[in-house]
Amino acid sequence: MSSMLPRSLIVACAAFGVLAASAATIPGSAAVDPAAPPALHAGVVTSFEGTVTVHPKGAVRGRAVTASGATLEVGDAIRTRSASRAMVELSDGSRVMVESDSTLRLLGRDSLEPQKGRVLFDIRTQGKVSGVIVHTPTAVLGVKGTRFVVEPQDDGARVFLKDGELAVSAKQGKFTRAGRGRSARAAADPRTEAFKKRLDAEFAEALAEFRLQAGEAVDIRGQNVDPIGFSRAADESFDAFEAWLLDDSDLDDFPELKRD
């Protein structure tokens, strides 16, 4: 019939329809879900050493950081390998140093979770009513303008507070003072001994929250709280952080201090 389309044109149209229908299912295709929420910028990798990877939304496979300026979105995790570390600047100007063989996840713009290794936080308030929240397995650290190190453990974390104050809240139930046998293993230090006495008085009854002052450190295992002394590794982290903040341009008179 004269009104019928040529067979070749019908085949071509059918093939085009199949390709168009399947394009939306191809990963990385141009099709975008208009209902998908936009990515939320949470920070940027300002500098790094060694092998560092960013894992979108905590994915197992990550992308290698190859240059400063790599962005981090809410839900991403940053991981360092052995003999590696990274400096992250959060959206509010606070800085975080992720030490060697460590993992940090950004749960939100003001909510962070060290998951492995050792992470140093240098938090700025800039007049905010509420500060940054740092999550550990059994406790939440409320932070406003302070510098501290967190070493996450399977059932808790060690926290070393250099400056400022931390409010430590139990995620469930209340904290209890750990036995003196565990505390005896901490290095003898006047600040630690004073901290122990203060906690002994505060933990006469179980508490849902307590506060750390500058120079104090604590080991939280489950609901047990144990005052400890500053470890050499924690002190080295604070020193490394200070050194890293020095821009090479400020070290022209001290070439021996410049990083390679």
Sequence and secondary structure as in RCSB ss.txt:
>XXXX:A:sequence
MSSMLPRSLIVACAAFGVLAASAATIPGSAAVDPAAPPALHAGVVTSFEGTVTVHPKGAVRGRAVTASGATLEVG
DAIRTRSASRAMVELSDGSRVMVESDSTLRLLGRDSLEPQKGRVLFDIRTQGKVSGVIVHTPTAVLGVKGTRFVV
EPQDDGARVFLKDGELAVSAKQGKFTRAGRGRSARAAADPRTEAFKKRLDAEFAEALAEFRLQAGEAVDIRGQNV
DPIGFSRAADESFDAFEAWLLDDSDLDDFPELKRD
>XXXX:A:secstr
 TTS  HHHHHHHHHHHHHHHHHTTSTT S   TTS    EEEEEEEEES EEEEGGG SS EE  STTEEEETT
 EEEE TT EEEEEETTS EEEE TT EEEEEETTEEEEEES EEEEE  TT SS EEEE SSEEEEESSEEEEE
EEETTEEEEEEEESEEEEEESSS BEE  HHHHTTS   HHHHHHHHHHHHHTTS BSEEEEETT EEEEETTEE
EEE   HHHHHHHHHHHHHHS GGGGTT GGGS  
